[in-house]
Amino acid sequence: MRTRATIALLLLSALAVCVGVWGSLQAEEAGAERPLGKNLLLSERWADKFHTGDWSRDGDVILCDSKNNKDKRNCYQNWVRLNQDAPRPIVVTAWSKAENVARGYSLMLDFVCKGEPNASHGIWVPFPTGTHGWVRRRIVVIAGAPIVQANPHLWFEHQPSGKVWYKDIEVHEVNSKETLADLDGITEESLRNYNRYTTEDVVCVGLVGGEPEVIANVMVKHFRLPKEQVLALFKVPPSRNLYYSESNVAAACWAADQGKGELQQLYDRKRTMSFNDFVQNELNLDDVQTNALKEKTKTVLQDLKTAKINKILSIIEELKEKYR
């Protein structure tokens, strides 16, 4: 009798666990209200993206050993379904330590905004190289549009030597007065002076879902172009990432200045080119024209940076008013 009772209790416990997990997944899929500041990352969703077999886990600590093979691409990935009904910032945090790492490695996040078919945005922040103890990296995503899904990635690719460890990886929303603390210290000065390669624990802030509108306003300011035409230029094809590189803006500057209509074709051709390669190989400009384009591009990029900073700060102020 005691054995049967024990078995029954075990079965009931297992059923309760299954129901709890299923209920959590259903709530997540439905975008249900979550506890404030809760880590939304589920450990069972971690996966070896390229199936190299170089990743392992010991409790909450994740290890990647390069095995001195620089040809390998190593990435450990996860995903979080957010299904936001309104734009809310998300915060991603990870700690890492390293041993004899020759090249940079990073915490990276890509995500899907409402109305998009797949991930078309990405933000990454590197960890130090060499050998070091535990250091933290943070990414704050300021959402200009509701975020449907966020995908954290731990990158350790093409490494000729070394090992890295990750722990305390978290993803949560800024959705309350208490979680507003994650936005403390984000100022115009911190955004303007941010250095991705700093060794300090400085938050990396990105704007998602509001970039096309921001860049369209800047481009309309500089060129006599309809806003719809500029938005069409920076509309992201389903399989593409959204890059505002120097050569990207240079292409738009040159095409707009020349009154060209094939902006999207220019954009597609120079996606992987450096600024100099684009100018020399695609535009065939002389030195005077090249210098003029560089100056124009520099001005537009400065205005774009200012516009993005202002957009980020205005969203943060709106959130503070909402949750105050």
Stockholm file with secondary structure:
# STOCKHOLM 1.0

chainA/1-324         MRTRATIALLLLSALAVCVGVWGSLQAEEAGAERPLGKNLLLSERWADKFHTGDWSRDGDVILCDSKNNKDKRNCYQNWVRLNQDAPRPIVVTAWSKAENVARGYSLMLDFVCKGEPNASHGIWVPFPTGTHGWVRRRIVVIAGAPIVQANPHLWFEHQPSGKVWYKDIEVHEVNSKETLADLDGITEESLRNYNRYTTEDVVCVGLVGGEPEVIANVMVKHFRLPKEQVLALFKVPPSRNLYYSESNVAAACWAADQGKGELQQLYDRKRTMSFNDFVQNELNLDDVQTNALKEKTKTVLQDLKTAKINKILSIIEELKEKYR
#=GR chainA/1-324 SS CHHHHHHHHHHHHHHHHHHHHHHHHHHHHTTCCCCTTCCCCCGGGCEETTCCSCEEEETTEEEEECTTCTTCCCEEECCEECCCSSCCCEEEEEEEEEEEECSCEEEEEEEEETTCSSCCEEEEEEECCEEEEEEEEEEEEEESSCEEEEEEEEECCSCSSCEEEEEEEEEEECCSTGGGGGGTTCCHHHHHTCCTTCSSCCCEEEEESCHHHHHHHHHHHHSSCCHHHHHHHTCCCTTCCCCCCHHHHHHHHHHHHHTCSCHHHHHHHTTTCCHHHIIIIIICCCHHHHHHHHHHHHHHHHHHHHHHHHHHHHHHHHHHHHHC
#=GC SS_cons         CHHHHHHHHHHHHHHHHHHHHHHHHHHHHTTCCCCTTCCCCCGGGCEETTCCSCEEEETTEEEEECTTCTTCCCEEECCEECCCSSCCCEEEEEEEEEEEECSCEEEEEEEEETTCSSCCEEEEEEECCEEEEEEEEEEEEEESSCEEEEEEEEECCSCSSCEEEEEEEEEEECCSTGGGGGGTTCCHHHHHTCCTTCSSCCCEEEEESCHHHHHHHHHHHHSSCCHHHHHHHTCCCTTCCCCCCHHHHHHHHHHHHHTCSCHHHHHHHTTTCCHHHIIIIIICCCHHHHHHHHHHHHHHHHHHHHHHHHHHHHHHHHHHHHHC
//
